[in-house]
């Protein structure tokens, strides 16, 4: 999964770079295709790869998590 995201990122970067460097009439199509691949394919693959083993409840502001943060803040006295 990591390599798929990297490959898609490199492909989109190559398409965007080729679109900027080529003097053809289709340069805008290459740039647009590169941006589309980046945001429609590479970013979701990367996001899934980074979040697949994490619990979303650890990142939500629930009462229990707020109490844990307050307890940690009291332990760090100056």
mmCIF file as gemmi writes it, N, C-alpha and C atoms, coordinates in Angstrom:
data_model
loop_
_atom_site.group_PDB
_atom_site.id
_atom_site.type_symbol
_atom_site.label_atom_id
_atom_site.label_alt_id
_atom_site.label_comp_id
_atom_site.label_asym_id
_atom_site.label_entity_id
_atom_site.label_seq_id
_atom_site.pdbx_PDB_ins_code
_atom_site.Cartn_x
_atom_site.Cartn_y
_atom_site.Cartn_z
_atom_site.occupancy
_atom_site.B_iso_or_equiv
_atom_site.pdbx_formal_charge
_atom_site.auth_seq_id
_atom_site.auth_asym_id
_atom_site.pdbx_PDB_model_num
ATOM 1 N N . UNK Axp A 1 ? 0.834 -1.19 0 1 0 ? 1 A 1
ATOM 2 C CA . UNK Axp A 1 ? 0 0 0 1 0 ? 1 A 1
ATOM 3 C C . UNK Axp A 1 ? 0.877 1.251 0 1 0 ? 1 A 1
ATOM 4 N N . UNK Axp A 2 ? 1.974 1.177 0.748 1 0 ? 2 A 1
ATOM 5 C CA . UNK Axp A 2 ? 2.885 2.313 0.826 1 0 ? 2 A 1
ATOM 6 C C . UNK Axp A 2 ? 3.49 2.603 -0.55 1 0 ? 2 A 1
ATOM 7 N N . UNK Axp A 3 ? 3.84 1.54 -1.252 1 0 ? 3 A 1
ATOM 8 C CA . UNK Axp A 3 ? 4.478 1.712 -2.554 1 0 ? 3 A 1
ATOM 9 C C . UNK Axp A 3 ? 3.479 2.151 -3.627 1 0 ? 3 A 1
ATOM 10 N N . UNK Axp A 4 ? 2.227 1.76 -3.468 1 0 ? 4 A 1
ATOM 11 C CA . UNK Axp A 4 ? 1.192 2.213 -4.406 1 0 ? 4 A 1
ATOM 12 C C . UNK Axp A 4 ? 0.993 3.72 -4.276 1 0 ? 4 A 1
ATOM 13 N N . UNK Axp A 5 ? 0.939 4.202 -3.047 1 0 ? 5 A 1
ATOM 14 C CA . UNK Axp A 5 ? 0.783 5.644 -2.82 1 0 ? 5 A 1
ATOM 15 C C . UNK Axp A 5 ? 1.994 6.403 -3.352 1 0 ? 5 A 1
ATOM 16 N N . UNK Axp A 6 ? 3.18 5.874 -3.131 1 0 ? 6 A 1
ATOM 17 C CA . UNK Axp A 6 ? 4.392 6.521 -3.636 1 0 ? 6 A 1
ATOM 18 C C . UNK Axp A 6 ? 4.42 6.519 -5.152 1 0 ? 6 A 1
ATOM 19 N N . UNK Axp A 7 ? 4.046 5.408 -5.766 1 0 ? 7 A 1
ATOM 20 C CA . UNK Axp A 7 ? 4.016 5.317 -7.224 1 0 ? 7 A 1
ATOM 21 C C . UNK Axp A 7 ? 3.011 6.305 -7.817 1 0 ? 7 A 1
ATOM 22 N N . UNK Axp A 8 ? 1.837 6.398 -7.216 1 0 ? 8 A 1
ATOM 23 C CA . UNK Axp A 8 ? 0.829 7.342 -7.712 1 0 ? 8 A 1
ATOM 24 C C . UNK Axp A 8 ? 1.302 8.789 -7.55 1 0 ? 8 A 1
ATOM 25 N N . UNK Axp A 9 ? 1.992 9.076 -6.461 1 0 ? 9 A 1
ATOM 26 C CA . UNK Axp A 9 ? 2.532 10.411 -6.262 1 0 ? 9 A 1
ATOM 27 C C . UNK Axp A 9 ? 3.579 10.734 -7.324 1 0 ? 9 A 1
ATOM 28 N N . UNK Axp A 10 ? 4.442 9.789 -7.613 1 0 ? 10 A 1
ATOM 29 C CA . UNK Axp A 10 ? 5.468 10.014 -8.636 1 0 ? 10 A 1
ATOM 30 C C . UNK Axp A 10 ? 4.863 10.164 -10.031 1 0 ? 10 A 1
ATOM 31 N N . UNK Axp A 11 ? 3.841 9.374 -10.325 1 0 ? 11 A 1
ATOM 32 C CA . UNK Axp A 11 ? 3.162 9.5 -11.622 1 0 ? 11 A 1
ATOM 33 C C . UNK Axp A 11 ? 2.513 10.862 -11.754 1 0 ? 11 A 1
ATOM 34 N N . UNK Axp A 12 ? 1.814 11.299 -10.711 1 0 ? 12 A 1
ATOM 35 C CA . UNK Axp A 12 ? 1.157 12.607 -10.782 1 0 ? 12 A 1
ATOM 36 C C . UNK Axp A 12 ? 2.182 13.727 -10.876 1 0 ? 12 A 1
ATOM 37 N N . UNK Axp A 13 ? 3.288 13.612 -10.141 1 0 ? 13 A 1
ATOM 38 C CA . UNK Axp A 13 ? 4.35 14.614 -10.249 1 0 ? 13 A 1
ATOM 39 C C . UNK Axp A 13 ? 4.963 14.639 -11.63 1 0 ? 13 A 1
ATOM 40 N N . UNK Axp A 14 ? 5.139 13.471 -12.222 1 0 ? 14 A 1
ATOM 41 C CA . UNK Axp A 14 ? 5.662 13.403 -13.577 1 0 ? 14 A 1
ATOM 42 C C . UNK Axp A 14 ? 4.72 14.01 -14.599 1 0 ? 14 A 1
ATOM 43 N N . UNK Axp A 15 ? 3.431 13.757 -14.451 1 0 ? 15 A 1
ATOM 44 C CA . UNK Axp A 15 ? 2.451 14.342 -15.377 1 0 ? 15 A 1
ATOM 45 C C . UNK Axp A 15 ? 2.415 15.867 -15.261 1 0 ? 15 A 1
ATOM 46 N N . UNK Axp A 16 ? 2.443 16.364 -14.047 1 0 ? 16 A 1
ATOM 47 C CA . UNK Axp A 16 ? 2.42 17.815 -13.85 1 0 ? 16 A 1
ATOM 48 C C . UNK Axp A 16 ? 3.687 18.453 -14.401 1 0 ? 16 A 1
ATOM 49 N N . UNK Axp A 17 ? 4.827 17.842 -14.126 1 0 ? 17 A 1
ATOM 50 C CA . UNK Axp A 17 ? 6.098 18.374 -14.632 1 0 ? 17 A 1
ATOM 51 C C . UNK Axp A 17 ? 6.139 18.334 -16.149 1 0 ? 17 A 1
ATOM 52 N N . UNK Axp A 18 ? 5.707 17.222 -16.735 1 0 ? 18 A 1
ATOM 53 C CA . UNK Axp A 18 ? 5.688 17.117 -18.194 1 0 ? 18 A 1
ATOM 54 C C . UNK Axp A 18 ? 4.756 18.162 -18.804 1 0 ? 18 A 1
ATOM 55 N N . UNK Axp A 19 ? 3.63 18.409 -18.151 1 0 ? 19 A 1
ATOM 56 C CA . UNK Axp A 19 ? 2.703 19.412 -18.653 1 0 ? 19 A 1
ATOM 57 C C . UNK Axp A 19 ? 3.294 20.811 -18.641 1 0 ? 19 A 1
ATOM 58 N N . UNK Axp A 20 ? 4.087 21.117 -17.634 1 0 ? 20 A 1
ATOM 59 C CA . UNK Axp A 20 ? 4.714 22.441 -17.57 1 0 ? 20 A 1
ATOM 60 C C . UNK Axp A 20 ? 5.88 22.575 -18.54 1 0 ? 20 A 1
ATOM 61 N N . UNK Axp A 21 ? 6.569 21.498 -18.808 1 0 ? 21 A 1
ATOM 62 C CA . UNK Axp A 21 ? 7.774 21.584 -19.626 1 0 ? 21 A 1
ATOM 63 C C . UNK Axp A 21 ? 7.539 21.369 -21.115 1 0 ? 21 A 1
ATOM 64 N N . UNK Axp A 22 ? 6.43 20.78 -21.492 1 0 ? 22 A 1
ATOM 65 C CA . UNK Axp A 22 ? 6.172 20.506 -22.906 1 0 ? 22 A 1
ATOM 66 C C . UNK Axp A 22 ? 5.485 21.705 -23.57 1 0 ? 22 A 1
ATOM 67 N N . UNK Axp A 23 ? 5.885 22.01 -24.802 1 0 ? 23 A 1
ATOM 68 C CA . UNK Axp A 23 ? 5.248 23.134 -25.503 1 0 ? 23 A 1
ATOM 69 C C . UNK Axp A 23 ? 4.041 22.709 -26.345 1 0 ? 23 A 1
ATOM 70 N N . UNK Axp A 24 ? 3.466 21.531 -26.093 1 0 ? 24 A 1
ATOM 71 C CA . UNK Axp A 24 ? 2.352 21.059 -26.918 1 0 ? 24 A 1
ATOM 72 C C . UNK Axp A 24 ? 1.041 21.713 -26.504 1 0 ? 24 A 1
ATOM 73 N N . UNK Axp A 25 ? 0.026 21.452 -27.32 1 0 ? 25 A 1
ATOM 74 C CA . UNK Axp A 25 ? -1.304 22.001 -27.041 1 0 ? 25 A 1
ATOM 75 C C . UNK Axp A 25 ? -2.003 21.245 -25.913 1 0 ? 25 A 1
ATOM 76 N N . UNK Axp A 26 ? -1.533 20.048 -25.618 1 0 ? 26 A 1
ATOM 77 C CA . UNK Axp A 26 ? -2.157 19.221 -24.587 1 0 ? 26 A 1
ATOM 78 C C . UNK Axp A 26 ? -1.514 19.386 -23.214 1 0 ? 26 A 1
ATOM 79 N N . UNK Axp A 27 ? -0.752 20.416 -23.007 1 0 ? 27 A 1
ATOM 80 C CA . UNK Axp A 27 ? -0.037 20.603 -21.739 1 0 ? 27 A 1
ATOM 81 C C . UNK Axp A 27 ? -1.013 20.738 -20.568 1 0 ? 27 A 1
ATOM 82 N N . UNK Axp A 28 ? -2.108 21.44 -20.781 1 0 ? 28 A 1
ATOM 83 C CA . UNK Axp A 28 ? -3.072 21.617 -19.691 1 0 ? 28 A 1
ATOM 84 C C . UNK Axp A 28 ? -3.752 20.301 -19.325 1 0 ? 28 A 1
ATOM 85 N N . UNK Axp A 29 ? -3.901 19.404 -20.301 1 0 ? 29 A 1
ATOM 86 C CA . UNK Axp A 29 ? -4.494 18.095 -20.011 1 0 ? 29 A 1
ATOM 87 C C . UNK Axp A 29 ? -3.567 17.258 -19.142 1 0 ? 29 A 1
ATOM 88 N N . UNK Axp A 30 ? -2.265 17.354 -19.391 1 0 ? 30 A 1
ATOM 89 C CA . UNK Axp A 30 ? -1.314 16.62 -18.562 1 0 ? 30 A 1
ATOM 90 C C . UNK Axp A 30 ? -1.297 17.172 -17.14 1 0 ? 30 A 1
ATOM 91 N N . UNK Axp A 31 ? -1.318 18.466 -17.013 1 0 ? 31 A 1
ATOM 92 C CA . UNK Axp A 31 ? -1.328 19.082 -15.684 1 0 ? 31 A 1
ATOM 93 C C . UNK Axp A 31 ? -2.611 18.706 -14.942 1 0 ? 31 A 1
ATOM 94 N N . UNK Axp A 32 ? -3.733 18.78 -15.593 1 0 ? 32 A 1
ATOM 95 C CA . UNK Axp A 32 ? -5.011 18.419 -14.976 1 0 ? 32 A 1
ATOM 96 C C . UNK Axp A 32 ? -5.08 16.952 -14.604 1 0 ? 32 A 1
ATOM 97 N N . UNK Axp A 33 ? -4.539 16.102 -15.46 1 0 ? 33 A 1
ATOM 98 C CA . UNK Axp A 33 ? -4.519 14.667 -15.148 1 0 ? 33 A 1
ATOM 99 C C . UNK Axp A 33 ? -3.629 14.391 -13.943 1 0 ? 33 A 1
ATOM 100 N N . UNK Axp A 34 ? -2.506 15.077 -13.871 1 0 ? 34 A 1
ATOM 101 C CA . UNK Axp A 34 ? -1.618 14.897 -12.726 1 0 ? 34 A 1
ATOM 102 C C . UNK Axp A 34 ? -2.265 15.325 -11.428 1 0 ? 34 A 1
ATOM 103 N N . UNK Axp A 35 ? -2.97 16.441 -11.453 1 0 ? 35 A 1
ATOM 104 C CA . UNK Axp A 35 ? -3.665 16.922 -10.254 1 0 ? 35 A 1
ATOM 105 C C . UNK Axp A 35 ? -4.802 15.97 -9.882 1 0 ? 35 A 1
ATOM 106 N N . UNK Axp A 36 ? -5.521 15.47 -10.887 1 0 ? 36 A 1
ATOM 107 C CA . UNK Axp A 36 ? -6.615 14.531 -10.611 1 0 ? 36 A 1
ATOM 108 C C . UNK Axp A 36 ? -6.093 13.239 -9.997 1 0 ? 36 A 1
ATOM 109 N N . UNK Axp A 37 ? -5.001 12.701 -10.525 1 0 ? 37 A 1
ATOM 110 C CA . UNK Axp A 37 ? -4.416 11.481 -9.965 1 0 ? 37 A 1
ATOM 111 C C . UNK Axp A 37 ? -3.946 11.741 -8.537 1 0 ? 37 A 1
ATOM 112 N N . UNK Axp A 38 ? -3.37 12.903 -8.313 1 0 ? 38 A 1
ATOM 113 C CA . UNK Axp A 38 ? -2.868 13.226 -6.979 1 0 ? 38 A 1
ATOM 114 C C . UNK Axp A 38 ? -3.988 13.269 -5.947 1 0 ? 38 A 1
ATOM 115 N N . UNK Axp A 39 ? -5.061 13.962 -6.247 1 0 ? 39 A 1
ATOM 116 C CA . UNK Axp A 39 ? -6.114 14.163 -5.246 1 0 ? 39 A 1
ATOM 117 C C . UNK Axp A 39 ? -7.187 13.091 -5.237 1 0 ? 39 A 1
ATOM 118 N N . UNK Axp A 40 ? -7.368 12.381 -6.34 1 0 ? 40 A 1
ATOM 119 C CA . UNK Axp A 40 ? -8.408 11.358 -6.37 1 0 ? 40 A 1
ATOM 120 C C . UNK Axp A 40 ? -7.88 9.96 -6.094 1 0 ? 40 A 1
ATOM 121 N N . UNK Axp A 41 ? -6.589 9.737 -6.304 1 0 ? 41 A 1
ATOM 122 C CA . UNK Axp A 41 ? -6.032 8.407 -6.085 1 0 ? 41 A 1
ATOM 123 C C . UNK Axp A 41 ? -4.921 8.388 -5.039 1 0 ? 41 A 1
ATOM 124 N N . UNK Axp A 42 ? -3.911 9.234 -5.206 1 0 ? 42 A 1
ATOM 125 C CA . UNK Axp A 42 ? -2.742 9.18 -4.324 1 0 ? 42 A 1
ATOM 126 C C . UNK Axp A 42 ? -3.091 9.59 -2.893 1 0 ? 42 A 1
ATOM 127 N N . UNK Axp A 43 ? -3.824 10.669 -2.722 1 0 ? 43 A 1
ATOM 128 C CA . UNK Axp A 43 ? -4.157 11.123 -1.373 1 0 ? 43 A 1
ATOM 129 C C . UNK Axp A 43 ? -5.022 10.12 -0.611 1 0 ? 43 A 1
ATOM 130 N N . UNK Axp A 44 ? -6.082 9.528 -1.215 1 0 ? 44 A 1
ATOM 131 C CA . UNK Axp A 44 ? -6.842 8.513 -0.469 1 0 ? 44 A 1
ATOM 132 C C . UNK Axp A 44 ? -6.01 7.272 -0.116 1 0 ? 44 A 1
ATOM 133 N N . UNK Axp A 45 ? -5.14 6.817 -1.024 1 0 ? 45 A 1
ATOM 134 C CA . UNK Axp A 45 ? -4.278 5.684 -0.702 1 0 ? 45 A 1
ATOM 135 C C . UNK Axp A 45 ? -3.355 6.018 0.453 1 0 ? 45 A 1
ATOM 136 N N . UNK Axp A 46 ? -2.761 7.204 0.431 1 0 ? 46 A 1
ATOM 137 C CA . UNK Axp A 46 ? -1.865 7.616 1.506 1 0 ? 46 A 1
ATOM 138 C C . UNK Axp A 46 ? -2.613 7.725 2.824 1 0 ? 46 A 1
ATOM 139 N N . UNK Axp A 47 ? -3.791 8.307 2.812 1 0 ? 47 A 1
ATOM 140 C CA . UNK Axp A 47 ? -4.581 8.462 4.029 1 0 ? 47 A 1
ATOM 141 C C . UNK Axp A 47 ? -4.969 7.102 4.608 1 0 ? 47 A 1
ATOM 142 N N . UNK Axp A 48 ? -5.38 6.195 3.752 1 0 ? 48 A 1
ATOM 143 C CA . UNK Axp A 48 ? -5.738 4.858 4.227 1 0 ? 48 A 1
ATOM 144 C C . UNK Axp A 48 ? -4.518 4.156 4.817 1 0 ? 48 A 1
ATOM 145 N N . UNK Axp A 49 ? -3.391 4.271 4.156 1 0 ? 49 A 1
ATOM 146 C CA . UNK Axp A 49 ? -2.166 3.63 4.646 1 0 ? 49 A 1
ATOM 147 C C . UNK Axp A 49 ? -1.78 4.16 6.022 1 0 ? 49 A 1
ATOM 148 N N . UNK Axp A 50 ? -1.91 5.45 6.262 1 0 ? 50 A 1
ATOM 149 C CA . UNK Axp A 50 ? -1.507 6.033 7.537 1 0 ? 50 A 1
ATOM 150 C C . UNK Axp A 50 ? -2.511 5.783 8.662 1 0 ? 50 A 1
ATOM 151 N N . UNK Axp A 51 ? -3.789 5.574 8.354 1 0 ? 51 A 1
ATOM 152 C CA . UNK Axp A 51 ? -4.816 5.45 9.382 1 0 ? 51 A 1
ATOM 153 C C . UNK Axp A 51 ? -5.334 4.031 9.573 1 0 ? 51 A 1
ATOM 154 N N . UNK Axp A 52 ? -4.834 3.042 8.839 1 0 ? 52 A 1
ATOM 155 C CA . UNK Axp A 52 ? -5.459 1.723 8.864 1 0 ? 52 A 1
ATOM 156 C C . UNK Axp A 52 ? -5.354 1.011 10.214 1 0 ? 52 A 1
ATOM 157 N N . UNK Axp A 53 ? -4.33 1.245 11.02 1 0 ? 53 A 1
ATOM 158 C CA . UNK Axp A 53 ? -4.181 0.555 12.295 1 0 ? 53 A 1
ATOM 159 C C . UNK Axp A 53 ? -4.456 1.438 13.5 1 0 ? 53 A 1
ATOM 160 N N . UNK Axp A 54 ? -5.066 2.567 13.292 1 0 ? 54 A 1
ATOM 161 C CA . UNK Axp A 54 ? -5.312 3.496 14.392 1 0 ? 54 A 1
ATOM 162 C C . UNK Axp A 54 ? -6.792 3.488 14.767 1 0 ? 54 A 1
ATOM 163 N N . UNK Axp A 55 ? -7.047 3.767 16.046 1 0 ? 55 A 1
ATOM 164 C CA . UNK Axp A 55 ? -8.411 3.837 16.544 1 0 ? 55 A 1
ATOM 165 C C . UNK Axp A 55 ? -8.86 5.291 16.535 1 0 ? 55 A 1
ATOM 166 N N . UNK Axp A 56 ? -9.942 5.56 15.874 1 0 ? 56 A 1
ATOM 167 C CA . UNK Axp A 56 ? -10.429 6.937 15.723 1 0 ? 56 A 1
ATOM 168 C C . UNK Axp A 56 ? -10.866 7.511 17.069 1 0 ? 56 A 1
ATOM 169 N N . UNK Axp A 57 ? -11.228 6.665 18.017 1 0 ? 57 A 1
ATOM 170 C CA . UNK Axp A 57 ? -11.678 7.15 19.327 1 0 ? 57 A 1
ATOM 171 C C . UNK Axp A 57 ? -10.547 7.819 20.108 1 0 ? 57 A 1
ATOM 172 N N . UNK Axp A 58 ? -9.309 7.48 19.788 1 0 ? 58 A 1
ATOM 173 C CA . UNK Axp A 58 ? -8.179 8.122 20.461 1 0 ? 58 A 1
ATOM 174 C C . UNK Axp A 58 ? -8.028 9.588 20.072 1 0 ? 58 A 1
ATOM 175 N N . UNK Axp A 59 ? -8.601 9.973 18.943 1 0 ? 59 A 1
ATOM 176 C CA . UNK Axp A 59 ? -8.445 11.33 18.436 1 0 ? 59 A 1
ATOM 177 C C . UNK Axp A 59 ? -9.701 12.176 18.587 1 0 ? 59 A 1
ATOM 178 N N . UNK Axp A 60 ? -10.753 11.634 19.165 1 0 ? 60 A 1
ATOM 179 C CA . UNK Axp A 60 ? -11.999 12.369 19.366 1 0 ? 60 A 1
ATOM 180 C C . UNK Axp A 60 ? -11.99 13.048 20.732 1 0 ? 60 A 1
ATOM 181 N N . UNK Axp A 61 ? -12.636 14.174 20.819 1 0 ? 61 A 1
ATOM 182 C CA . UNK Axp A 61 ? -12.724 14.901 22.087 1 0 ? 61 A 1
ATOM 183 C C . UNK Axp A 61 ? -13.94 14.405 22.873 1 0 ? 61 A 1
ATOM 184 N N . UNK Axp A 62 ? -13.753 13.291 23.563 1 0 ? 62 A 1
ATOM 185 C CA . UNK Axp A 62 ? -14.794 12.762 24.434 1 0 ? 62 A 1
ATOM 186 C C . UNK Axp A 62 ? -14.513 13.215 25.858 1 0 ? 62 A 1
ATOM 187 N N . UNK Axp A 63 ? -15.451 12.973 26.747 1 0 ? 63 A 1
ATOM 188 C CA . UNK Axp A 63 ? -15.27 13.371 28.142 1 0 ? 63 A 1
ATOM 189 C C . UNK Axp A 63 ? -14.064 12.667 28.767 1 0 ? 63 A 1
ATOM 190 N N . UNK Axp A 64 ? -13.881 11.398 28.458 1 0 ? 64 A 1
ATOM 191 C CA . UNK Axp A 64 ? -12.751 10.654 29.017 1 0 ? 64 A 1
ATOM 192 C C . UNK Axp A 64 ? -11.423 11.221 28.518 1 0 ? 64 A 1
ATOM 193 N N . UNK Axp A 65 ? -11.322 11.535 27.229 1 0 ? 65 A 1
ATOM 194 C CA . UNK Axp A 65 ? -10.082 12.087 26.684 1 0 ? 65 A 1
ATOM 195 C C . UNK Axp A 65 ? -9.811 13.487 27.228 1 0 ? 65 A 1
ATOM 196 N N . UNK Axp A 66 ? -10.845 14.282 27.424 1 0 ? 66 A 1
ATOM 197 C CA . UNK Axp A 66 ? -10.656 15.611 28.01 1 0 ? 66 A 1
ATOM 198 C C . UNK Axp A 66 ? -10.163 15.502 29.451 1 0 ? 66 A 1
ATOM 199 N N . UNK Axp A 67 ? -10.705 14.539 30.192 1 0 ? 67 A 1
ATOM 200 C CA . UNK Axp A 67 ? -10.24 14.328 31.569 1 0 ? 67 A 1
ATOM 201 C C . UNK Axp A 67 ? -8.777 13.89 31.602 1 0 ? 67 A 1
ATOM 202 N N . UNK Axp A 68 ? -8.366 13.036 30.638 1 0 ? 68 A 1
ATOM 203 C CA . UNK Axp A 68 ? -6.963 12.61 30.556 1 0 ? 68 A 1
ATOM 204 C C . UNK Axp A 68 ? -6.051 13.799 30.256 1 0 ? 68 A 1
ATOM 205 N N . UNK Axp A 69 ? -6.495 14.674 29.362 1 0 ? 69 A 1
ATOM 206 C CA . UNK Axp A 69 ? -5.677 15.847 29.017 1 0 ? 69 A 1
ATOM 207 C C . UNK Axp A 69 ? -5.564 16.795 30.203 1 0 ? 69 A 1
ATOM 208 N N . UNK Axp A 70 ? -6.64 16.958 30.939 1 0 ? 70 A 1
ATOM 209 C CA . UNK Axp A 70 ? -6.592 17.832 32.111 1 0 ? 70 A 1
ATOM 210 C C . UNK Axp A 70 ? -5.677 17.249 33.182 1 0 ? 70 A 1
ATOM 211 N N . UNK Axp A 71 ? -5.712 15.934 33.35 1 0 ? 71 A 1
ATOM 212 C CA . UNK Axp A 71 ? -4.852 15.274 34.337 1 0 ? 71 A 1
ATOM 213 C C . UNK Axp A 71 ? -3.379 15.417 33.944 1 0 ? 71 A 1
ATOM 214 N N . UNK Axp A 72 ? -3.08 15.295 32.666 1 0 ? 72 A 1
ATOM 215 C CA . UNK Axp A 72 ? -1.698 15.474 32.2 1 0 ? 72 A 1
ATOM 216 C C . UNK Axp A 72 ? -1.239 16.897 32.383 1 0 ? 72 A 1
ATOM 217 N N . UNK Axp A 73 ? -2.148 17.847 32.207 1 0 ? 73 A 1
ATOM 218 C CA . UNK Axp A 73 ? -1.803 19.264 32.381 1 0 ? 73 A 1
ATOM 219 C C . UNK Axp A 73 ? -1.491 19.607 33.823 1 0 ? 73 A 1
ATOM 220 N N . UNK Axp A 74 ? -2.159 18.953 34.763 1 0 ? 74 A 1
ATOM 221 C CA . UNK Axp A 74 ? -1.899 19.21 36.179 1 0 ? 74 A 1
ATOM 222 C C . UNK Axp A 74 ? -0.567 18.604 36.613 1 0 ? 74 A 1
ATOM 223 N N . UNK Axp A 75 ? -0.141 17.522 35.955 1 0 ? 75 A 1
ATOM 224 C CA . UNK Axp A 75 ? 1.129 16.893 36.291 1 0 ? 75 A 1
ATOM 225 C C . UNK Axp A 75 ? 2.321 17.742 35.844 1 0 ? 75 A 1
ATOM 226 N N . UNK Axp A 76 ? 2.129 18.575 34.867 1 0 ? 76 A 1
ATOM 227 C CA . UNK Axp A 76 ? 3.218 19.392 34.32 1 0 ? 76 A 1
ATOM 228 C C . UNK Axp A 76 ? 3.237 20.782 34.952 1 0 ? 76 A 1
ATOM 229 N N . UNK Axp A 77 ? 3.484 20.829 36.215 1 0 ? 77 A 1
ATOM 230 C CA . UNK Axp A 77 ? 3.567 22.126 36.896 1 0 ? 77 A 1
ATOM 231 C C . UNK Axp A 77 ? 4.956 22.701 36.756 1 0 ? 77 A 1
ATOM 232 N N . UNK Axp A 78 ? 5.046 24.008 36.694 1 0 ? 78 A 1
ATOM 233 C CA . UNK Axp A 78 ? 6.348 24.663 36.526 1 0 ? 78 A 1
ATOM 234 C C . UNK Axp A 78 ? 7.038 24.912 37.82 1 0 ? 78 A 1
